[in-house]
Amino acid sequence: MDNVVHFEIPAGNVARAKRFYSSVFGWRMREFPQMKYTMLLTGALDRQGRMPRDRGVINGGMMKRMGQIKSPVVTINVTNLDSAMKKVARAGGKVIIGKQKVGDMGWTAYIKDPEGNVMGLWQTARRR
């Protein structure tokens, strides 16, 4: 079974949205200016500073609203991104942003389900 592992919040005014989520929920932010992306830390991180420490915590991200990414996106971890994108098409969905490498962490893609909802897919890179 594939699990929800991340969420994204697109914003027209990213600075305003960051202030809102920080002041209302106490979320911390980690900037990735080269990617024009802000990590939203909703809980404590593990010793490596990458993953949530506590069970059930899901961290997220924030970026400028763009293209078809107009509302919050739930991201689902998959074992094989290429295979998952093929399954999406066979089940009546559509890949709207194909496979993209995210540093040394893994790959992401965005799909639209048959109901018009945009979802993210994530495949973690294997650690050696």
C-alpha positions as CSV (number, residue, x, y, z in Angstrom):
1,M,0.0,0.0,0.0
2,D,1.4,3.4,-0.9
3,N,1.3,6.1,1.8
4,V,0.8,9.8,2.0
5,V,4.3,11.3,2.8
6,H,4.2,15.0,2.0
7,F,1.9,17.9,1.1
8,E,2.4,21.2,-0.8
9,I,0.7,24.5,-0.4
10,P,0.9,26.8,-3.5
11,A,0.6,30.5,-2.8
12,G,0.1,33.7,-4.8
13,N,2.1,35.6,-2.1
14,V,4.5,33.1,-0.5
15,A,5.8,35.6,2.1
16,R,2.3,36.2,3.4
17,A,1.4,32.5,3.4
18,K,4.6,31.7,5.3
19,R,3.8,34.2,8.0
20,F,0.2,32.8,8.2
21,Y,1.3,29.2,8.7
22,S,4.1,30.1,11.0
23,S,2.0,32.3,13.3
24,V,-1.2,30.1,13.3
25,F,0.4,26.6,13.6
26,G,3.9,27.3,14.7
27,W,5.4,25.6,11.6
28,R,9.1,26.2,11.0
29,M,10.4,26.9,7.5
30,R,13.5,25.8,5.7
31,E,14.3,27.7,2.5
32,F,15.6,26.2,-0.7
33,P,16.1,29.4,-2.8
34,Q,17.8,27.5,-5.8
35,M,14.5,25.5,-6.1
36,K,12.2,28.5,-5.2
37,Y,10.8,26.2,-2.5
38,T,10.2,26.3,1.2
39,M,10.0,23.2,3.3
40,L,7.2,23.4,6.0
41,L,8.4,21.6,9.1
42,T,5.3,20.6,11.1
43,G,7.1,18.5,13.7
44,A,10.6,17.6,15.0
45,L,13.1,16.1,12.6
46,D,15.2,12.9,12.9
47,R,19.0,13.1,13.8
48,Q,19.9,13.6,10.1
49,G,17.5,16.6,10.0
50,R,15.6,15.2,7.0
51,M,12.6,13.2,8.1
52,P,9.9,13.6,10.8
53,R,11.0,12.1,14.0
54,D,7.6,11.2,15.3
55,R,5.2,8.7,13.8
56,G,2.3,10.2,11.9
57,V,3.9,13.6,11.3
58,I,4.0,14.8,7.7
59,N,6.1,17.7,6.6
60,G,5.3,19.7,3.5
61,G,6.4,22.4,1.2
62,M,5.3,25.7,-0.2
63,M,5.9,27.3,-3.6
64,K,4.6,30.0,-5.9
65,R,1.2,29.0,-7.4
66,M,1.9,28.0,-11.0
67,G,0.4,26.2,-13.9
68,Q,-2.0,23.5,-12.9
69,I,-0.8,23.6,-9.2
70,K,-3.4,25.9,-7.9
71,S,-4.6,24.2,-4.6
72,P,-3.0,22.1,-1.9
73,V,-1.4,18.8,-3.2
74,V,-1.2,15.5,-1.3
75,T,1.9,13.5,-2.2
76,I,2.0,9.7,-2.2
77,N,5.1,7.6,-1.9
78,V,5.4,5.0,-4.6
79,T,8.0,2.2,-5.1
80,N,8.5,2.9,-8.8
81,L,7.5,6.3,-10.2
82,D,7.5,5.2,-13.9
83,S,5.3,2.2,-13.1
84,A,2.9,4.4,-11.1
85,M,2.6,7.0,-13.9
86,K,1.6,4.1,-16.3
87,K,-1.0,2.9,-13.8
88,V,-2.4,6.4,-13.5
89,A,-3.0,6.6,-17.3
90,R,-4.5,3.1,-17.4
91,A,-6.9,4.1,-14.6
92,G,-8.2,7.2,-16.4
93,G,-5.9,9.8,-14.8
94,K,-3.3,12.0,-16.5
95,V,0.4,12.8,-15.8
96,I,0.5,16.7,-15.8
97,I,4.1,17.2,-14.8
98,G,6.4,14.2,-15.5
99,K,9.3,12.8,-13.5
100,Q,11.7,15.3,-12.1
101,K,14.8,14.7,-10.0
102,V,14.9,16.4,-6.5
103,G,18.5,16.7,-5.5
104,D,19.9,13.4,-4.2
105,M,16.6,12.6,-2.4
106,G,14.5,11.1,-5.2
107,W,12.0,11.9,-7.9
108,T,8.6,13.6,-8.1
109,A,5.7,13.9,-10.6
110,Y,2.2,15.4,-10.6
111,I,-0.9,13.7,-11.8
112,K,-4.6,14.6,-12.2
113,D,-7.1,11.9,-11.1
114,P,-10.3,11.3,-13.1
115,E,-12.1,13.8,-10.8
116,G,-9.7,16.6,-11.7
117,N,-7.7,16.5,-8.4
118,V,-4.0,17.2,-8.6
119,M,-1.8,14.8,-6.6
120,G,1.9,14.4,-6.2
121,L,3.9,11.1,-6.6
122,W,7.2,10.6,-4.9
123,Q,9.9,7.9,-5.3
124,T,12.8,8.0,-2.8
125,A,16.3,7.5,-4.1
126,R,18.0,4.4,-2.8
127,R,20.7,5.1,-0.3
128,R,24.0,3.2,-0.8
